[in-house]
Amino acid sequence: MSGTASALRPANDASPPAVCAADWRKARPVNTPENWVIVWCCSQTSIFLRQGRVALPSDQPPNSEALHVAIDIAVDPIPASLWLVAITGSIHNVETRAAAETHLNTPIGKKTSSAAVSAMPGPTRRLVDIDFTLRRVFGKTTFRPSQREIITAALEGHDVFVQAATSFGKSLCFQLPAVIDLGITIVISPLLALMNNQVAALRDADITVETINSTTPYSIKSRVLADLECGHPRTRLLYVTPEYCESDAFRRHLRTVYDHGQLSRIAIDEAHCISEWGHDFRKAFTALGWLKTTFPDVPIMCLTATATARVRSDIISTLRLDPATLKSFLMTTARPNLHYSVRFKSDTKDHYPDFLAWLRGIHSRRSSNPVRAAELSALDQRPTNVSGIIYTLYRRDCEALAARLVVDGIGAKPFHAGLSAAEKDDHLASWVANTPGYDVIVATTAFGMGIDKDNVRFVVHWQIPKSFEGYYQEAGRAGRDGKASACILYYGREDRDRAQSMLQRELLRKMHARARAAGAADADADPMLDPAVAGRVKSIQSLIEYCEDTRRCRHRAICRYFGDEVGLAERETGKAGAVALCDVACDWCRDAADLVRRKDRGLASEEWCSTQREQGAYDEYDYDC
């Protein structure tokens, strides 16, 4: 390489010329007579750094620390795929140089790679600089609590389990290591919307990312598979569904990448889908245990927002992870900026006027407060731009409610599976952009996964959701910017009975399907013996108890359901302590006596509901997403 230095000499202070790519394993920095340092990168890109920018002597190559600083202040943008820089030519200490060369020439998929990094002195280890990548690639200035520790554990080659609330930023925990490490990261995700949103965001950051799913055109799929087949893929992250992981062809391609030492890690998003006790169980997830068996030294990262202790145990055992070496990060489920409340209703009274009055009250307070109005004006926001989501179980309610809001001057649009793709894309994009007329999305559960909108000020459930986990996850889409937001659940005992009736019919269908598959001998088997069925029943029953409860803090009840000992410990101090820690961010802490009065006035009697059940009033309902 040194022989090429004269050919690369820049003229005076002009920008240096482009340089042809070189294999990163052979790359070393060199000095030109004009004191430009040429740093060859694993991205097959070269960047030029003037030594004078870091006040180095002109007759001596930079040490690793100085080179790090030089890269950090470089004027030219640095490619997203830059890091692991080959700097061994500028390290004079023999032991340090040997450790660096071992690190550079060992595939990231092998455990010895992280050991080589640990053998380096501090300044050299900073080459794998997560702060630098966070700023230059992802455009962020700081990590959220525990993100740094999770990313560090991933880069050290550990299997990692992450449970954190919806607003935590879990995707960064595997995306940033994927940019830093060599090789490819496979991301297994159950939802196409979630995949597409993350893929679009990564491409905006100039990261090489691909996805293979049921909507991927054949030409793109062939190109991605050819990239894998070469053994050294250019793709940094590949998003696939769990069903695609069952493909023999895909497994063969992964094996090829692994044999070349280029399978960096596997990330499993929405990992609660693995467990039959989870609320969104997907059978294809249960087959993912082959990953650890086939690629034993490739680290696996599991991520979820909603997992009980039982579900966590299921995930770990199904994926064949070693609990003794697994790095678990269980963040509190508490979201203190969210105000949880349950509003009681019955079929005999329309609860739409209650919601409309609440929303107009917010508009009025914003408009009448000159300080707040000035703040909104500075942000180029309208006082009536109160962004929110209303969830309803039934498509007919979705359309009707959006139409009523429009008539009353509220910008609202429906979102459900019955709309065309163009309509859904338009409604979503306009809502995210805060376009007038798109302030509120009225949606079924088909909406929300992977939506990155931080200023959602309220989430309303028009009736009781299908599960406790679903409620928590959907409510958690409010207040992702950390500002105060409202989560309202309209609960009626008639809705409770409808939900239980729908679940019962679902269990009967499951039992009949099992009887057909297993023969008459199994026809009378108790469906409650099925973990998936038992998990669904427990979840909806826990949510009913949450709605009916007038004796404890809502935040505390959520922590208790998920076994969140940290959140519980903060709230196990009696009512006075709970009020202070919750900061009256729920209806019970705000006014427990009023909560009891509203429940007594708002709910239909159990006698009335019993009569309705006997008459079959709830039998015609079914979920309609």
Residue pairs with C-beta under 8 A, 6 or more apart in sequence:
1 22
1 26
1 27
1 28
1 30
2 30
4 30
5 30
5 31
5 32
5 33
5 38
6 32
6 33
8 16
8 17
8 19
8 32
8 36
8 38
9 32
9 33
9 34
9 36
10 16
10 17
10 32
10 34
10 36
10 48
15 48
16 36
16 38
16 48
19 38
19 46
21 44
21 45
21 46
22 40
22 44
22 46
24 40
24 41
24 42
24 44
24 84
24 86
24 104
25 104
25 105
27 40
27 41
27 86
28 40
28 86
28 88
28 89
29 37
29 38
29 39
29 40
29 61
29 67
29 86
29 87
29 89
29 90
30 37
30 38
30 89
31 37
31 51
31 61
32 38
35 50
35 51
35 52
35 56
35 58
36 48
36 49
36 50
36 51
37 48
37 49
37 50
37 51
37 61
37 62
37 67
37 70
37 90
38 46
38 48
39 46
39 47
39 48
39 49
39 67
39 71
39 85
39 86
39 87
40 46
40 85
40 86
41 47
41 79
41 81
41 82
41 84
41 85
41 86
42 81
42 82
42 83
42 84
42 85
42 86
42 182
43 79
43 80
43 81
43 82
45 79
45 81
45 82
47 71
47 74
47 76
47 78
47 82
48 76
49 67
49 70
49 71
49 74
51 58
51 62
51 70
52 58
53 70
53 73
54 62
54 66
54 69
54 70
54 73
56 62
56 66
61 89
61 90
62 70
62 90
63 90
63 91
63 92
63 123
64 87
64 90
64 91
64 96
64 100
64 123
64 124
64 126
64 127
65 123
65 126
67 85
67 87
67 90
68 123
68 126
68 127
68 129
71 78
71 85
71 132
72 129
72 132
77 136
78 136
79 206
80 136
80 137
80 179
80 205
80 206
80 207
80 208
80 236
81 179
81 207
81 208
81 236
83 127
83 128
83 129
83 132
83 133
83 179
83 180
84 103
84 104
84 127
84 128
84 180
84 181
84 182
85 127
86 104
87 100
87 127
88 97
88 100
88 101
88 104
91 97
91 100
91 124
96 120
96 121
96 124
99 116
99 119
99 120
99 124
100 116
100 120
100 124
102 112
102 116
102 119
103 113
103 116
103 117
103 120
106 112
106 113
106 116
106 261
107 113
107 182
107 183
107 260
107 261
107 262
108 181
108 182
108 183
108 261
108 262
108 264
109 183
109 258
109 261
109 262
109 263
109 264
109 295
109 297
109 298
110 261
110 297
111 157
111 297
113 157
114 155
114 156
114 157
117 125
117 128
117 156
118 125
118 156
128 155
128 180
130 148
130 151
130 152
130 155
130 176
130 180
133 176
133 179
133 180
134 140
134 141
134 142
134 143
134 176
135 141
137 176
137 179
137 205
137 206
137 207
138 172
138 175
138 176
138 205
139 205
140 172
143 151
144 168
144 169
145 331
146 164
146 329
146 331
147 168
147 169
147 172
147 173
149 329
150 160
150 162
150 173
150 327
150 329
151 172
151 173
151 176
151 177
153 160
153 327
153 329
154 160
154 173
154 174
154 177
154 265
154 299
154 301
155 177
155 180
155 181
157 297
157 299
158 299
158 325
158 326
158 327
159 299
159 300
159 301
159 321
159 322
159 325
159 326
159 327
160 173
160 299
160 300
160 301
160 302
160 326
160 327
160 328
160 329
161 271
161 301
161 302
161 312
161 315
161 316
161 321
161 326
161 327
161 328
161 329
161 330
162 170
162 173
162 301
162 302
162 303
162 304
162 329
162 331
163 303
163 304
163 305
163 307
163 312
163 328
163 329
163 330
163 331
164 170
164 303
164 305
164 329
164 331
165 305
165 331
165 332
165 333
165 335
165 476
166 305
166 473
166 476
166 477
166 480
167 335
167 454
167 476
167 479
167 480
167 482
168 305
168 331
170 269
170 303
170 305
171 198
171 269
171 303
173 301
173 303
174 185
174 187
174 265
174 267
174 301
174 303
175 198
175 202
175 207
175 237
177 185
177 264
177 265
178 184
178 185
178 207
178 236
178 237
178 264
178 265
179 207
179 236
181 264
181 265
182 262
182 264
183 233
183 257
183 261
183 262
183 263
183 264
184 228
184 233
184 235
184 236
184 237
184 238
184 257
184 262
184 263
184 264
185 236
185 237
185 238
185 264
185 265
185 266
185 267
186 237
186 238
186 240
186 254
186 263
186 265
186 266
186 267
187 195
187 198
187 237
187 238
187 239
187 240
187 266
187 267
187 269
188 240
188 241
188 242
188 245
188 266
188 267
188 268
188 269
188 288
189 195
189 198
189 239
189 240
189 241
189 269
189 270
190 241
190 242
190 269
190 270
190 273
190 280
190 282
190 285
191 270
191 449
191 450
192 213
192 214
192 215
192 241
193 449
193 450
193 451
194 269
194 270
194 449
194 450
195 211
195 213
195 239
195 241
195 450
196 211
196 450
197 450
197 451
197 452
198 239
198 450
199 209
199 210
199 211
199 239
201 452
202 209
202 237
203 209
207 236
207 237
208 234
208 235
208 236
208 237
209 235
209 236
209 237
209 238
209 239
210 220
210 224
210 227
210 235
210 237
210 238
210 239
211 238
211 239
211 240
212 221
212 224
212 225
212 238
212 239
212 240
212 244
212 250
213 239
213 240
213 241
213 244
214 241
216 224
224 235
224 238
225 249
225 250
225 253
227 233
227 234
227 235
228 235
228 238
228 253
228 254
228 256
228 257
229 253
229 256
231 256
231 257
231 259
231 260
231 262
232 260
232 262
233 257
233 262
240 250
241 284
242 273
242 282
242 284
242 285
242 287
242 288
243 284
244 250
245 251
245 284
245 287
245 288
245 291
246 284
246 287
251 290
251 294
254 263
254 294
254 295
255 294
257 263
258 294
258 295
258 298
263 295
263 298
264 298
265 298
265 299
265 300
265 301
266 291
266 295
266 298
266 299
266 300
266 301
267 300
267 301
267 302
267 303
268 274
268 285
268 288
268 300
268 301
268 302
268 303
268 319
269 303
270 280
270 303
270 304
271 285
271 302
271 303
271 304
271 307
271 315
272 278
272 279
272 280
272 304
272 306
272 307
272 311
272 315
272 469
273 280
273 281
273 282
273 285
274 282
274 285
274 286
274 288
274 302
274 314
274 315
274 318
274 319
275 281
275 307
275 310
275 311
275 314
275 315
275 318
275 531
275 535
276 286
276 314
276 530
276 531
276 532
276 535
277 308
277 310
277 311
277 314
277 531
277 532
277 534
277 535
278 306
278 307
278 311
278 314
278 469
278 535
279 306
279 466
279 467
279 468
279 469
279 470
279 535
279 536
279 539
280 469
280 470
281 532
281 535
285 318
286 318
288 318
288 319
289 318
289 319
289 320
291 298
291 300
291 319
292 300
292 319
292 320
292 321
293 320
300 319
300 321
302 315
302 319
302 321
304 311
304 315
305 472
305 473
305 476
306 469
306 472
306 473
306 562
307 315
307 562
308 561
308 562
308 563
309 563
316 323
316 326
330 564
330 566
332 559
332 564
332 566
332 567
332 570
333 472
333 558
333 559
333 562
333 564
333 567
334 555
334 558
334 559
334 564
334 566
334 567
334 570
335 476
335 479
335 555
336 555
336 581
336 582
336 583
336 585
337 479
337 482
337 483
337 484
337 485
337 585
338 475
338 476
338 478
338 479
338 485
338 486
338 487
338 585
339 484
339 485
339 486
339 487
339 585
339 586
340 475
340 487
340 489
340 554
340 555
340 558
340 585
340 586
340 587
341 486
341 487
341 488
341 489
341 554
341 586
341 587
342 488
342 489
342 490
342 491
342 546
342 547
342 554
342 587
342 595
343 351
343 354
343 488
343 489
343 490
343 491
343 598
343 602
344 490
344 491
344 492
344 598
344 599
344 601
344 602
344 603
345 351
345 354
345 490
345 491
345 492
345 602
345 603
346 492
346 493
346 494
346 602
346 603
346 604
347 492
347 494
347 604
348 604
351 490
352 401
352 404
355 460
355 488
355 490
356 405
356 408
356 410
358 488
359 386
359 388
359 410
359 458
362 386
362 457
363 383
363 384
363 386
365 372
366 372
366 373
366 376
366 383
366 384
366 386
367 373
367 383
367 384
372 383
373 383
376 382
376 383
376 385
381 434
382 436
384 411
384 439
385 434
385 436
385 439
386 439
386 440
386 457
386 458
387 431
387 434
387 439
387 440
387 453
387 455
387 456
387 457
388 439
388 440
388 441
388 456
388 457
388 458
388 459
388 460
388 478
389 440
389 441
389 443
389 447
389 448
389 456
389 458
389 459
389 460
389 474
389 477
389 478
390 401
390 412
390 440
390 441
390 442
390 443
390 459
390 460
390 461
390 462
391 443
391 444
391 445
391 447
391 459
391 460
391 461
391 462
391 465
391 474
392 398
392 401
392 442
392 443
392 444
392 462
392 463
393 444
393 445
393 462
393 463
393 465
393 466
393 623
393 624
393 625
394 444
394 621
394 623
394 624
395 416
395 417
395 418
395 444
395 624
395 625
396 624
397 462
398 414
398 415
398 416
398 442
398 443
398 444
399 414
399 416
401 412
401 414
401 442
401 462
402 412
402 413
402 414
402 440
402 442
405 411
405 412
405 440
405 442
406 412
410 439
410 440
411 436
411 437
411 438
411 439
411 440
412 439
412 440
412 441
412 442
413 427
413 430
413 431
413 437
413 438
413 440
413 441
413 442
414 427
414 441
414 442
414 443
415 424
415 427
415 428
415 441
415 442
415 443
415 444
415 446
415 447
416 443
416 444
416 446
416 447
416 625
417 444
417 446
417 625
419 427
427 438
427 441
428 441
428 447
428 451
430 437
430 438
431 438
431 439
431 441
431 453
432 451
432 452
432 453
434 455
441 447
444 624
444 625
445 465
445 466
445 470
445 474
445 625
446 625
448 474
448 477
451 477
453 477
453 480
454 480
454 481
455 480
455 481
455 483
456 477
456 478
456 479
456 480
456 485
457 478
457 479
457 483
457 485
457 486
458 478
458 485
458 486
458 487
458 488
459 474
459 475
459 477
459 478
459 485
459 486
459 487
459 488
460 487
460 488
460 489
460 490
461 471
461 474
461 475
461 488
461 489
461 490
462 490
463 490
463 491
463 492
463 495
463 498
463 499
464 471
464 489
464 491
464 492
464 495
464 496
464 499
464 540
464 543
464 544
464 547
465 471
465 474
465 489
465 543
466 499
466 503
466 540
466 623
467 536
467 539
467 540
467 543
468 539
468 540
468 542
468 543
468 546
468 561
469 539
471 489
471 543
472 558
472 562
475 487
475 489
478 485
478 486
478 487
479 485
484 585
489 547
491 547
491 548
491 603
492 603
492 604
493 603
493 604
493 606
493 609
494 604
494 609
494 612
494 617
494 618
496 544
496 547
496 609
497 609
497 612
497 613
497 618
498 618
498 621
499 540
500 540
501 613
501 618
501 619
501 621
502 621
502 622
502 623
503 536
503 537
503 540
505 622
506 536
507 527
507 533
508 527
510 527
510 530
510 533
511 523
511 525
511 527
514 522
514 525
514 527
515 522
515 523
515 525
518 525
527 533
528 534
528 537
542 561
546 554
546 557
546 558
546 561
548 599
549 557
550 588
550 592
550 595
550 596
550 599
551 588
551 592
552 578
552 588
553 571
553 578
553 579
553 582
553 586
553 588
553 589
554 582
554 586
554 587
554 588
554 589
555 567
555 571
555 582
555 585
555 586
556 567
556 568
556 571
556 572
556 578
556 582
558 564
558 567
559 566
559 567
559 568
559 571
560 568
570 581
571 577
571 578
571 581
571 582
573 581
575 592
578 589
579 589
582 589
583 589
584 590
587 594
587 595
588 595
612 618
